[in-house]
Amino acid sequence: MKIGLFGFGKAGKAVASVILQSKDHSLQWIYRKTNRLTTRDAADFLGIESDDPGYFYSDKKMSVEALLKEHPVDAIIDFSSKEGIYMYGESAAENEIKIISAISHYSDKEVGFLHKLAQKATVFWSPNITLGINYLLYAAQFLKKIAPSVDIEIIEEHFKDKQGISGTAIRIADVLDVKDEKINTIRAGGIVGKHEVIFGFPFQTVRLIHESISRDAFGNGALFAAEHLINKKPGFYKFEDLLHPYFKV
């Protein structure tokens, strides 16, 4: 699968690294707002041996429409910002390019726009695109069904400079139908990301824990999504839609 990438921050770099090392997928380009790095390719910048083009393009020199026409891809993976979808969404949908968004925080406006694009394109959105955290979400929902009155507390830990409550923690609270007040936040050092769901029973406790050791986990999750969307028809998909078949007994 030929892939284009939006966003080249810490997570974007990790995702690019994983794609460049994949034998089944090819990183065609990275689209950025800055002119920096346009004379280099991603493999060179990251010090990875790869035959992927991985070229950097800037909106200062090339429009998204021109980029998709001259360098077509099968899927776009987005690790940029919540505004990024407006930059490429319409063009991607018109060209039947699959959209894989890993943006943590979208407003109702952006989510509505994703659903609009999903009328023409295959659109996938996951606030946390790691496979492990989405397995945790799925398993937690099953446990909540078994014991709907159980006490639930959520603990999220991240690096000290991360602002606000993690989008993943809010997502966990939403799917388990608990108030945001049940989310406990820890900011310390360089913690990549850790989420724990505590189920408190009268005589026992169950803890589901997911910890990201490396941001490369985002890349693995993004490729998992890409591979499972290959034959999907246009529509709006979440991670649980991809995991559901694996939970059938």
N, C-alpha and C positions, 0 to 999 in steps of 0.2 A: 504494500500500500504506500502510495506517495503522500507525504504529510507536509503541511505548512504549519508553522508555529507563530503564534502571536504572544509576545511577552518573553523577556529575556532577563528577568530578575533572578533571585536565588532559585526559586522553583523552576522557572523557565530554563535556566542553565542545566539543572539536573535532568529535566525532561529531554532536552536536546541531547544530552550525554547518553541517555538510555536508548533513544531512537537511533543515534549514530552507531551504537554497538549492536543493534538488532539486525539479524540476517533476513528477516521477513518484511521489514519496512524501511523506507528511505526518507530521510529528512531533506526536502527539496529547498526550503528557504525559511528564513526567519524575518518577520516584518516588524520594524520598529519605527518610533517617531524621530529618532536621532540619526544623523549621518555617520556617527561613529561606527567603525568596524565594517563599513561597506566595501573596503578593499580586501577583506579577509573572509574566510569561510569558518563555519562553526567548529569543524573538526580541528582546524589549525588553532583556533582560539582556545579550545578546550584541551588540546594536546591529545587527541584521539585519532588513531589510524582508521580511516573510513573512506570509502569511495563515494559517499553521498555528496551531492552538490553543497547543501547546507549554506547557501549564500545569504548574506544579509542585504535586505532592501529597506529603504526608508521612504516614508510618505512624503518626504521633502523632494524626492526625485522621481517616484513612481506611484501612481494611484493603485488602489487595491484592484480596481477593475482591470487595469493594464497588467498587473501582476498575475491575476488568475487566468488571463487570456494567454499571456506569453509563457507562463510557467504553471500549467494546470496541476492540480493535486486532487487526490481522492477524499482527503479529510483535512480539516483545520482543527488544531488543538489550541485552545485559548487559555493562556495563563497571564493575560495582561491586566485589564481593569474592567470594572462593570460597564464603562463607556465603550470598550472595544467592540462589543457586538454590533454597535451602530456603524462602525467603520467598515466591517466586512460582511455583516449578516445578509443583507439583501443580495449582494453579488454572489455570495456563496450559495444561497438558496436557488438563485436563477441558474447557476451552473451545476446544480444537483451535487454540490460538495457537502459531505457530511460535516456537521458542526459538533465538536466535542468541547464543551465549556467546563472549566474547572474553577470558575470564579466563586470565591467564598460567599460574598455578599452581593445579592441582586435585590433591587427594590421590586415592588409589584409591577412597575412599568417595564423593567427589563424582562421579567418573567413572562409578562404578557407578550412582549415582542418575540421572545423565543417561541412561544406557542403559535404566534402568527407565522413565523418562519417555518415551523413544523408542518404547516399545511402543504408546503412544497418540498421541504428537505428533511433529511433524517437529522434530528436535533437531540443531543444528549447533554444533560447538565448534572453535575455532581459537585456540591460545595466542598467536599473532600473526596478526591478521586482515588485514594488508596484502596486497594482491594480489602485489606484487613479491616479498616474502619467500617466499610460497608457490610462486611460479614458480621461485625459486632452489632450494627444497627438491625440487621435482619434477625439475628439470634435474640437480641434484646426484646424485639417485638413479640416473638414466640413466648418468651418467658413471662412477659406482661399479660399475655392472653391466658396463660395458665393460672397466674395469680394476680388478678386485676387490682387487688387492694394492697399489694405489697408496698413498703416504703422504698422510695427511689431517691438516690442522691447521685449527682454527676460531678465529677472532678475533671477539670481540664488544665493542663500544664503546657506552657510555651516559653520561648525565649523572652528575656526581660523587657525588650523594647516593643513587643507586640501589643497593639492597642485594642481595647474593647474585648468583649467576650468572643470566643472563637465561633465561627459560623457552624463548625461541626458540632460543638456542644449545643448550640441552639437547635440544630437539626435533630440531635438525639432527644432533647426535651420535647420537641414538637411531635416526633413519631411515638414517643411514650406518653404523650399527653400529660406532662408535668410542667409546672410553672418555672419560669426562668430563675426564680429565687432558689431553686434547687441546684443551680449550677454554681460550683465553687471554683474560683479562678486562682491559679498560681502562676507567677511570672518570676523566672529565675534563670540566670546564666544563659546558656545556649541551647536549651531544650528545644528540640525540633518540633515535637508535638506528642502529647500523651493524653488519652482520654480514658476515664474509668467510670463505669456504671455500677453502682452498688445497689443490690436488691436486698433490703433488710426484712427478713422473716422473723417471727417470734423466737425460733430456736435454731436459726441458721442464717448464714449470709452467703450470697452469691455475688462474685465480682467478675465483670467482663472488662478486660483491659486491652487497649491497643496502644502501642508506642511506635512512632516513626523513628527509626534509627538513622535513616538518611533520607534526604529529599528525593533520592532516586526512586523511592516508593511511589511518588507521584507519576513518574515516567512509566513504571510498570503498570500502574492502574490505568493510565491513559491509553496504553497499548492494548490492555485487556479490553477496554471499552471499544477501541477501534476495531479489533478483531471480531468482537461480537456484534458489531453494527454493520459489518460488510454486506450482509444479505437482508438487512432490515428495510422495510418500506418507509416512506416519509411519515414522520410522526414525532411526538415528544417522548423521550425515554429517560428514565432514571436508572441508577445503578441496580435497584432492586428488580427492575424488569429483566436485567441481564442475569442476575443471580437466581431468580425464581425457578428456572428449570432444574437447577442443581439441587434444589430442596425437595423436589418431588420424590416421594417414596414409592 
